[in-house]
Amino acid sequence: MADLATLKLRREALTLQRAAGVARVSYDGKTVDYRSVAEIDRAIEALDREIAAAEGRRIVRQVRVTTAKGL
């Protein structure tokens, strides 16, 4: 496992790539293909879990549904 600073740098790089919305870049006759947005999102989520583990905390995702009849 990488150290916390490295994980945060990787996450920042992926976030910037996702925000740019670039899938393919060509320059000087070279082409670089990036992942799809869904793959980037999964990679960011995986890094979030690793960062949380390195910091000694858990990521808790909950959905609570409440309903009422309005009476």
Steps between C-alpha positions, in 0.01 A plus 500: 500500500626849413540770759223751571660787306539286188140381519377859528712607202360215290146594600560866410640403159199279425259771614664755270491255210131432560418871524678569171282241324782403266498143374772523233782746455727524195825698489824473304366197316430317826156403625408427859170326579351560840244291685128558475333721760346194668842337536645822641212519752568142613872575533423812707269298726769236547754769590250654744473163675880464513539855634237436766674178603836679519344770717340238724140576412222327310284633221139438595243528229141482616166573346210556736150503366214651697143525388181649631140486390459870563213455745 
